[in-house]
């Protein structure tokens, strides 16, 4: 995985990871929970295992607001 290569081959202290909650009708809560959330959680957990200093950015745009319950 890219994360392991970054850890092994660089001297970075942490990771900046950006996610986005479901903000379209085609990507409702059910879709988000089945397809997006599991991969985000897997990546975030691995990032936290590899580095002590990490930043999570929850992205939103236009008139959409982030639903942090996701």
VENRA-V793099 format. One record per backbone hydrogen bond with DSSP energy under -1.0 kcal/mol. CO is the residue of the C=O (numbers start at 1). NH is the residue of the N-H. Records with the same first field share a line. If there is no record, write none. Layout:
# VENRA-V793099
CO = NH, NH
This chain:
# VENRA-V793099
1 = 5
2 = 6
3 = 7
4 = 8
5 = 9
6 = 10
13 = 53
15 = 55
17 = 57
19 = 59
24 = 27
28 = 32
29 = 33
30 = 34
31 = 35
32 = 36, 37
36 = 40
37 = 41
38 = 42
39 = 43
40 = 44
41 = 45
42 = 46
43 = 47
44 = 48
45 = 49
46 = 50
47 = 51
55 = 17
57 = 19
61 = 64
67 = 70
